Every structure is written in C-alpha cells, then in structure tokens.
Amino acid sequence: MGAGRSAVLVAAVAAALTGCAGKPAGPSAPPVAPQPQTAQAQAVASQEFGLLAGGGWAPAWSLWPASAQQAISAADFVRLNTECKPQLGTAYVLDSSTKLDDTTVRVGWHRGAQSGSNTVAYQDGKWRFVPDASALADYRLGVDQLVERRRAAGDCH
C-alpha cells in the first residue's frame, strides 16, 4: 500500500473514531436528578451487616429509618447487644438484591447457617436499613424481656 493510500486510511479511521466533530452542538438535554441506585442500597446493607458482625451497635442503629429507631433507642440497642451478645466475627454475605421500586431494595443474605432478607429504603435523601418486622416487634418488648428470652433460647454468646 502506498503512502497516499495509508494516509487516506488513517484519516478515514480517525474520522470514524471521532465522529462528526464538525457538526455544531445541538441543545443539550436538561440535567436529570440522580436516581437512587441499587448499588447504593447494597452498600448500606453491607455497612449494616459489617457493623453488626463487628459489634458496632450504635452506628448500625444510626443507619435505620426513624420509624425503626422508634422501636428501641440507640442506648437500649447497645445495652441489649452488650448484655446478650450475638455471635460476632462471622460475616454476613449478600446473596441477592431485588429492586422493588425506585426507593426500595430487598437484599438476601446468609451468615453461617442463617439466612434471611431485609429491606433497604431510600428516605429523606439517604438509603436506610430496615430491620425486619419480627426484630422490630422483639425490640418493642424492652431490653430486659428480650435479654431474658434470648438467654432462654441460648442466643447469647
């Protein structure tokens, strides 16, 4: 191939790769507000589970929505998990996530032989981890009664 043909080929490839740079720019689309992303919800679930597996009770509680925080105060959540320690050090593993709508993601998890799922909800500009309804009902019993129940079941370590 001659030098002239090579130059034409290089120019054609360059034009194809860069597109039509000579066209005037049209009106740009208006900026779109960022939508909550499933990945962000998964990150909050991972953070919550990491805190729970490591004993970070107050920071874990702070990731809950206000409606869940009403079931138990941060101080009582710390007291509950201090008086009746759950198993620590075993990591939670996220197995699945399902976007239910723009503000709700369901995450499936396992931890050793245990498995379950929880909801992560986008509220007031942040993703929040929602404890399951059974856990919230237990928290409403009060720390003393719940510690007694957990000890009887052998759930304190």
C-alpha positions as CSV (number, residue, x, y, z in Angstrom):
1,M,0.0,0.0,0.0
2,G,1.4,3.4,-1.0
3,A,1.9,6.3,1.3
4,G,-1.0,8.2,-0.2
5,R,-3.4,5.2,0.5
6,S,-2.1,4.8,4.1
7,A,-2.7,8.5,4.8
8,V,-6.3,8.2,3.4
9,L,-6.9,5.0,5.5
10,V,-5.6,6.7,8.7
11,A,-7.7,9.8,8.0
12,A,-10.8,7.6,7.5
13,V,-10.2,5.6,10.7
14,A,-9.6,8.8,12.7
15,A,-12.9,10.3,11.3
16,A,-14.8,7.1,12.2
17,L,-13.4,7.1,15.7
18,T,-14.0,10.7,16.5
19,G,-17.4,11.0,14.9
20,C,-18.6,14.2,13.2
21,A,-16.7,16.8,15.1
22,G,-17.6,19.4,12.5
23,K,-21.3,19.4,13.5
24,P,-22.5,22.3,15.7
25,A,-23.6,21.1,19.1
26,G,-27.3,21.0,19.5
27,P,-29.2,21.9,22.6
28,S,-28.1,19.7,25.5
29,A,-30.7,17.7,27.5
30,P,-31.7,19.2,30.8
31,P,-29.8,17.7,33.8
32,V,-31.6,14.7,35.3
33,A,-31.7,14.3,39.0
34,P,-29.7,11.2,40.0
35,Q,-31.9,8.3,40.9
36,P,-31.2,6.1,43.9
37,Q,-29.2,3.1,42.8
38,T,-29.4,-0.5,43.8
39,A,-25.6,-0.5,44.4
40,Q,-26.0,2.3,47.0
41,A,-28.7,0.2,48.8
42,Q,-26.4,-2.8,48.7
43,A,-23.6,-0.7,50.2
44,V,-25.8,0.4,53.1
45,A,-26.8,-3.3,53.7
46,S,-23.1,-4.3,53.6
47,Q,-22.2,-1.5,56.1
48,E,-25.1,-2.5,58.4
49,F,-24.1,-6.2,58.4
50,G,-20.4,-5.3,58.9
51,L,-21.3,-3.2,61.9
52,L,-23.5,-6.0,63.4
53,A,-20.9,-8.7,62.8
54,G,-18.2,-6.5,64.4
55,G,-20.2,-5.2,67.4
56,G,-20.8,-1.6,66.1
57,W,-24.2,-1.4,67.7
58,A,-24.8,2.4,67.8
59,P,-23.5,3.0,64.3
60,A,-25.7,0.1,63.0
61,W,-28.7,1.6,64.7
62,S,-28.0,5.0,63.1
63,L,-28.5,3.5,59.6
64,W,-32.1,2.7,60.4
65,P,-35.0,4.9,59.3
66,A,-36.7,7.0,62.1
67,S,-39.7,4.6,62.1
68,A,-37.5,1.7,63.1
69,Q,-35.5,3.7,65.6
70,Q,-38.8,4.4,67.4
71,A,-38.9,0.6,68.3
72,I,-35.8,0.9,70.5
73,S,-33.4,3.7,71.4
74,A,-29.8,3.6,70.4
75,A,-28.8,3.3,74.1
76,D,-31.1,0.3,74.6
77,F,-29.9,-1.3,71.4
78,V,-26.4,-1.1,72.6
79,R,-27.4,-2.4,76.1
80,L,-29.3,-5.3,74.5
81,N,-26.4,-6.4,72.4
82,T,-23.9,-5.9,75.3
83,E,-25.9,-7.9,77.9
84,C,-26.8,-10.6,75.3
85,K,-24.0,-10.6,72.8
86,P,-24.9,-12.2,69.4
87,Q,-22.3,-14.2,67.6
88,L,-19.5,-11.8,66.5
89,G,-16.9,-12.1,63.8
90,T,-19.0,-14.2,61.3
91,A,-19.5,-12.1,58.2
92,Y,-22.9,-11.6,56.5
93,V,-22.8,-12.4,52.8
94,L,-25.1,-10.6,50.4
95,D,-26.6,-13.2,48.1
96,S,-29.1,-11.2,46.1
97,S,-30.7,-7.8,45.7
98,T,-34.0,-7.0,44.1
99,K,-35.2,-3.5,43.2
100,L,-38.8,-3.4,44.3
101,D,-39.3,0.2,43.2
102,D,-37.2,3.4,42.9
103,T,-37.0,3.7,46.7
104,T,-36.9,0.1,47.9
105,V,-34.4,-2.7,47.5
106,R,-34.7,-6.2,49.1
107,V,-31.4,-7.8,49.9
108,G,-31.0,-11.5,50.6
109,W,-28.1,-12.7,52.8
110,H,-26.6,-15.6,54.7
111,R,-24.4,-15.7,57.8
112,G,-23.1,-19.2,58.5
113,A,-26.2,-21.4,58.5
114,Q,-28.6,-18.5,59.0
115,S,-30.2,-16.8,56.0
116,G,-32.8,-14.1,55.5
117,S,-33.6,-10.9,53.7
118,N,-34.1,-7.2,54.6
119,T,-35.3,-4.1,53.0
120,V,-33.2,-1.0,52.3
121,A,-35.3,2.1,51.8
122,Y,-34.5,5.5,50.3
123,Q,-35.8,8.1,52.7
124,D,-35.0,11.7,53.3
125,G,-32.2,11.6,50.7
126,K,-30.4,8.6,52.2
127,W,-30.6,4.8,52.0
128,R,-31.7,3.3,55.3
129,F,-31.5,-0.3,56.5
130,V,-34.9,-1.5,57.7
131,P,-34.8,-4.3,60.4
132,D,-37.4,-7.0,59.7
133,A,-40.8,-6.8,61.3
134,S,-40.1,-9.7,63.7
135,A,-36.9,-7.9,65.0
136,L,-38.8,-4.6,65.5
137,A,-41.6,-6.4,67.4
138,D,-38.9,-8.0,69.6
139,Y,-37.3,-4.6,70.3
140,R,-40.6,-3.3,71.4
141,L,-40.7,-5.8,74.2
142,G,-38.0,-3.9,76.0
143,V,-34.4,-4.9,76.8
144,D,-35.0,-6.9,80.0
145,Q,-37.7,-9.1,78.5
146,L,-35.8,-9.6,75.2
147,V,-32.5,-10.4,77.0
148,E,-34.4,-13.0,79.1
149,R,-36.0,-14.5,76.0
150,R,-32.7,-14.7,74.1
151,R,-30.8,-16.2,77.1
152,A,-33.6,-18.9,77.4
153,A,-33.1,-19.7,73.7
154,G,-29.4,-19.9,74.1
155,D,-28.8,-17.0,71.7
156,C,-26.4,-15.0,74.0
157,H,-22.7,-15.6,73.4
